[in-house]
Amino acid sequence: MGKKKIKKQTEEELLKESGALSGEKKTPVSIDAKPGRAVKGRIFIRVSYNNTFITVTGENGEVVAWSSAGSLGFKGPKKATPYAASKVAEAVFEKIKKSGFLEVEIFVKGIGSGRESAVRSLAGHGLNIISIKDITPIPHNGPRPKKVRRV
C-alpha cells in the first residue's frame, strides 16, 4: 500500500483561496424569491369509494405535503365520509401553512362522497383558489361487452 503523501498548503495559497471566496459577488435575494417558498401551488384531491387522498405540489410538480384519511386514523368505511375528507384537508393545510402558497389550483379526481367537503374545507381556511377542475377519467367506449349467454 505504501505511505500517503499529504500536501500542505502554504499561507499564500490559503490567503488566495479565502480572498477568492470572499471576493465573490453575492446576488441579492428578493423577498418573493426565497428558496422553498412557492407563490403558486396545485392541490390534487383523489376521492374514491374507500379513501380520500390530498397531495399538494409546487408549480413544477414537486410534492410539498400529502395526507389521506387512512393516515389520520380513520378505518374501514369511515375513511370515505365527507367528515374524513374535511379532516384530511385540515391536516394538509397545517402542513403547507409555512410554505407560503398565495394562489392554488385544485384538481379533483374520483367519485366519492368527500369531494365537495374537501374543497369547502380548503376554501374555508383562507386559501386563494384560482380554479377548480374535475379531472375524473371518463371512458369513451368502455370495456368490451360480455359474450351473449347461451342456454
Secondary structure as GFF3:
##gff-version 3
##sequence-region A 1 151
A	DSSP	alpha_helix	11	22	.	.	.	ID=ss1
A	DSSP	beta_strand	40	47	.	.	.	ID=ss2
A	DSSP	beta_strand	52	57	.	.	.	ID=ss3
A	DSSP	beta_strand	63	68	.	.	.	ID=ss4
A	DSSP	three_ten_helix	76	80	.	.	.	ID=ss5
A	DSSP	alpha_helix	82	96	.	.	.	ID=ss6
A	DSSP	three_ten_helix	97	99	.	.	.	ID=ss7
A	DSSP	beta_strand	103	109	.	.	.	ID=ss8
A	DSSP	alpha_helix	115	124	.	.	.	ID=ss9
A	DSSP	beta_strand	128	134	.	.	.	ID=ss10
###
